[in-house]
Amino acid sequence: MEFPFPLLVCDVGGTNARFSLVEAPGAIPLSLPPQLTGGHAGLAEAAEAALAGQPLRPRSLLVCAAGPNEGRRIKLTNAAWLIEGPQVAQALGLEQGLMFNDFEAQALSLPSLREEWVVPIGAPREGDDGPLLVNGPGTGLGTAALIKAEEKWRAIASESGHLDFAPVTAEERAFWPHVEPVLGRVTPEALISGPGLPRLHRARLAALGLARPDLGGVEIVERALAVSTGQEAATIRAFWRLVARFAGDMAITFLSTGGVTLAGGILPRILPLLDPDEFRASFERKAPYEWLVRRIPVRVLRAQDTVLAGMADIAARPQAYAIDYAARRWL
């Protein structure tokens, strides 16, 4: 299976679509202007806007998107796009294409991560050759695992952000009745996501009997970073605890003894409010399996667009990955 270069790689979220152009295998990706997902009718239109003025035209496109993968199509969970791979290929004049769920691609990108792209949480832990896990909040909440079988990397996608979620601590039991349901449910994504952060803040303030200002996630983060003793900072710390608890849940679900990587655009911005000891305590509080999660390393991905570099590596070395190319390639 070959993907002719130049290669266009794209990460489509509910808010933004990010693109890079890779001239040849191993070449440094050229970042293109990001596009607002809601500003275009579909992926082909967004790609044309990103490519405007570029002398190179891509021959292949690898794209990941925030929604369940149906082989050659993905319907975004938090935006209106329905991406049909063959139609995109025809519109852009491509010779080949491939599509992934966003966190499936994040998982497949784990072997490509560089040490300087990540920040460990807590004291160093070795991990082992067991499954790797990636999860984290963005417009939604994603989770995927990565295993190696017969010398090939295989990703296991998930929609675990849409499980039912329950309070554990006294603080959570106090604010949980005030959490605004999403589609009638309180899921991990309802709280551990970009839209979930304001929802969490409003619920906390309501439990404390305080006024609930209509703040967006960006405003909450800015206020939290400016005043570390304020209610916004307290919400961010509660957010970190929920991130840790959910990551621990997923770690024992996938037995990810190889390590957990936290991704998403929110977490790098709020690293100054991370308490590593508190995070590890929430992550490890998984009786009767504390002994298992205690030895699992956790790290935060702080570099942007690493998934684009990972997909470029897939195109350059498709034989290293256990992907059903025959069923999923566009042409």
C-alpha positions in Angstrom: 0.0 0.0 0.0 1.6 3.3 -1.1 0.6 6.9 -0.4 2.2 9.2 -3.0 3.9 12.3 -1.8 3.5 15.3 -1.5 1.2 14.4 1.3 -1.5 16.5 3.0 -2.2 15.6 6.7 -5.1 17.0 8.5 -6.6 16.9 12.1 -10.3 17.9 12.1 -11.9 18.8 15.4 -15.2 20.3 16.2 -13.7 23.8 16.3 -10.6 23.8 14.0 -9.1 21.9 11.1 -5.3 21.9 11.2 -3.2 21.0 8.1 0.4 20.3 7.2 2.0 19.6 3.8 4.8 17.1 3.7 6.9 17.2 0.5 8.6 13.8 0.8 8.9 10.9 3.4 10.9 12.2 6.4 10.6 15.8 5.3 9.7 18.4 8.0 6.0 19.1 7.7 5.0 22.6 6.5 2.2 24.0 8.7 -0.6 25.6 6.8 -3.1 28.1 8.0 -5.7 26.4 10.4 -9.3 26.6 9.3 -12.4 27.0 11.4 -14.5 23.9 10.9 -17.7 25.9 11.0 -16.4 28.3 8.4 -16.4 25.8 5.6 -19.0 23.4 4.0 -16.7 20.4 4.3 -13.2 19.1 4.4 -12.5 19.7 0.7 -13.3 23.4 0.9 -11.3 23.8 4.1 -8.3 22.0 2.5 -8.5 24.3 -0.6 -8.4 27.3 1.7 -5.5 26.0 3.6 -3.6 25.2 0.4 -4.2 28.7 -1.2 -1.0 30.1 -2.6 1.0 26.8 -2.2 3.0 25.8 -5.3 2.8 22.1 -4.3 -0.4 20.1 -4.7 -0.9 17.0 -2.5 -1.2 13.6 -4.2 -2.4 11.9 -1.0 -4.4 13.0 2.1 -4.4 11.4 5.6 -6.9 12.9 7.9 -8.2 12.2 11.4 -11.5 13.6 12.6 -13.5 13.8 15.9 -16.1 11.2 15.2 -16.6 7.4 14.9 -14.7 6.0 11.8 -16.9 4.0 9.4 -14.0 3.1 7.1 -14.2 5.7 4.4 -16.5 8.1 6.1 -16.7 10.0 9.4 -19.6 12.1 10.8 -18.2 14.7 13.2 -19.6 14.3 16.7 -19.5 18.0 17.5 -19.8 19.7 14.1 -21.9 19.4 11.0 -19.4 17.8 8.6 -19.9 14.4 7.0 -16.5 13.5 5.5 -16.8 11.0 2.6 -13.3 10.0 1.7 -13.7 9.2 -2.0 -15.7 12.4 -2.6 -12.9 14.4 -1.0 -10.3 12.7 -3.1 -12.3 13.5 -6.3 -12.8 17.1 -5.3 -9.0 17.6 -4.5 -7.7 15.5 -7.4 -6.0 13.0 -5.1 -4.4 9.7 -5.9 -5.0 8.2 -2.5 -6.4 8.9 1.0 -7.0 7.4 4.4 -9.1 8.5 7.4 -8.9 7.8 11.1 -10.9 8.6 14.2 -9.0 11.5 15.9 -7.8 9.5 18.9 -7.2 6.4 16.8 -4.7 8.6 15.0 -3.4 10.0 18.3 -2.7 6.4 19.4 -0.9 5.5 16.2 1.2 8.6 16.6 2.5 7.6 20.0 5.6 5.8 18.6 6.6 9.0 16.8 6.5 11.2 19.9 9.8 12.9 21.0 10.8 13.3 24.6 10.8 17.1 24.3 7.1 17.0 23.3 5.9 15.6 26.6 5.8 16.5 30.3 5.8 13.6 32.9 3.4 13.8 35.8 4.9 12.8 39.1 7.9 10.7 39.9 9.4 8.7 37.0 7.9 5.3 36.4 9.2 2.7 34.0 6.1 1.2 32.5 6.5 -2.0 30.4 5.7 -3.3 26.9 2.0 -3.5 27.6 -0.7 -1.4 25.9 -0.3 2.4 25.5 -3.2 4.7 26.1 -3.9 8.2 24.9 -6.9 10.3 26.1 -7.7 13.9 26.7 -10.1 16.8 26.4 -10.7 19.1 23.4 -14.0 20.0 21.9 -14.9 16.5 23.0 -13.1 13.8 25.1 -11.2 11.1 23.3 -9.6 7.8 24.3 -7.7 5.1 22.3 -5.2 2.4 23.0 -2.2 1.1 21.1 -0.8 -2.4 21.1 2.0 -4.1 19.2 1.1 -7.4 17.6 3.4 -9.3 15.2 5.7 -6.3 15.0 3.0 -4.0 13.9 1.2 -1.2 15.7 -2.5 -1.6 16.1 -4.9 1.1 17.5 -8.0 0.3 19.4 -10.5 3.2 19.1 -13.1 4.1 21.7 -16.0 6.3 22.4 -15.6 6.1 26.2 -16.2 9.8 26.7 -19.9 8.9 26.3 -20.0 6.5 29.2 -22.1 7.4 32.2 -20.1 9.3 34.9 -20.6 9.4 38.6 -19.3 11.5 41.6 -16.7 10.0 43.9 -15.4 12.6 46.3 -17.4 14.7 48.7 -16.8 17.8 46.6 -18.1 16.0 43.5 -21.2 14.8 45.3 -21.9 18.4 46.3 -21.8 19.9 42.8 -23.0 16.9 40.8 -26.7 17.6 41.2 -26.0 21.0 39.6 -24.2 19.6 36.5 -26.3 20.4 33.4 -26.9 17.1 31.5 -26.0 16.7 27.9 -28.7 14.9 25.9 -30.2 13.8 29.3 -26.9 12.3 30.6 -23.8 13.3 32.6 -20.9 11.7 30.8 -17.2 12.2 31.2 -17.2 14.4 28.1 -20.0 16.6 29.7 -17.3 17.8 32.2 -13.9 16.9 30.8 -13.9 18.9 27.6 -13.7 22.5 26.4 -17.5 22.9 26.6 -17.4 20.9 29.9 -15.2 23.3 31.7 -17.8 26.1 31.9 -20.4 23.5 32.9 -18.1 22.3 35.7 -17.5 25.9 36.8 -21.2 26.7 37.0 -22.0 23.5 38.9 -19.2 24.2 41.5 -20.4 27.8 42.0 -24.0 26.7 42.4 -23.0 24.1 45.0 -21.3 26.9 46.9 -24.3 29.2 46.7 -22.3 31.7 44.6 -23.4 33.7 41.5 -22.7 31.9 38.2 -21.2 34.3 35.7 -21.5 33.3 32.1 -17.9 32.6 31.4 -16.4 30.6 28.5 -13.6 28.2 28.9 -10.9 30.6 27.7 -12.1 33.2 30.2 -12.0 30.7 33.0 -8.5 29.6 32.1 -7.3 33.2 31.9 -8.7 34.2 35.2 -7.4 31.0 36.8 -3.9 31.6 35.6 -4.1 35.3 36.8 -5.4 34.6 40.3 -4.4 31.2 41.7 -6.6 31.6 44.7 -9.9 32.4 42.9 -12.9 30.2 42.1 -11.7 29.8 38.5 -8.4 28.3 39.6 -10.4 26.0 42.0 -12.4 24.8 39.0 -9.3 24.1 37.0 -7.9 22.0 39.9 -11.2 20.1 40.0 -10.9 19.7 36.3 -7.5 18.1 36.7 -8.8 15.7 39.3 -11.5 14.6 36.9 -9.0 14.2 34.1 -6.9 12.1 36.5 -9.8 9.9 37.6 -11.0 9.2 34.1 -7.5 8.5 32.9 -7.1 5.9 35.7 -10.5 4.4 34.7 -9.3 4.0 31.2 -5.9 2.7 32.3 -7.5 -0.2 34.1 -10.0 -0.7 31.3 -7.2 -1.2 28.7 -4.6 -2.5 31.2 -2.3 0.2 29.7 0.8 -0.7 31.6 3.0 0.8 28.9 1.9 4.3 29.9 -0.8 7.0 29.5 -0.4 10.1 27.4 -2.8 13.0 27.9 -3.5 15.0 24.8 -5.9 17.8 23.7 -5.5 21.5 23.4 -6.7 22.4 26.9 -4.2 20.7 29.2 -0.9 22.4 28.1 -2.5 25.7 28.9 -3.4 24.8 32.4 -0.2 22.9 33.4 0.7 25.7 35.9 -2.3 24.7 38.0 -1.5 21.0 37.9 -0.6 19.4 41.3 1.4 16.2 40.3 0.9 14.6 43.7 -2.9 15.3 43.7 -3.1 14.1 40.1 -1.4 10.8 40.9 -3.5 10.3 44.0 -6.7 10.6 41.9 -5.3 8.5 39.1 -4.2 5.7 41.4 -7.4 5.5 43.6 -8.7 2.4 41.9 -9.2 -0.2 44.6 -8.5 -3.1 44.4 -6.1 -2.3 41.6 -4.0 0.5 43.1 -0.9 -1.8 42.7 -1.5 -1.8 38.9 -2.1 1.9 38.3 0.7 2.9 40.7 3.4 1.8 38.3 1.8 3.3 35.1 3.6 6.4 33.9 1.5 9.4 32.9 2.6 12.3 30.7 1.0 15.4 29.1 1.5 16.1 25.4 2.5 19.8 25.3 3.5 20.1 21.6 0.9 20.9 19.0 0.0 18.9 15.9 2.0 15.9 16.8 -0.8 13.8 15.3 0.1 15.3 11.9 3.7 14.1 12.3 2.3 10.7 13.3 0.1 10.4 10.2 3.0 11.5 8.0 5.0 8.6 9.5 2.1 6.2 8.6 2.2 7.3 5.0 6.0 6.9 4.9 6.0 3.5 6.6 2.5 1.9 6.1 4.0 -1.6 6.6 4.7 -0.8 10.3 1.0 -0.4 11.2 -1.8 -3.0 11.3 -4.4 -1.1 9.4 -6.9 -2.7 7.0 -5.8 -0.5 4.0 -7.8 -2.5 1.5 -11.1 -1.8 3.3 -10.2 1.8 4.3 -8.2 3.5 1.5 -10.2 5.8 -0.6 -9.1 4.8 -4.1 
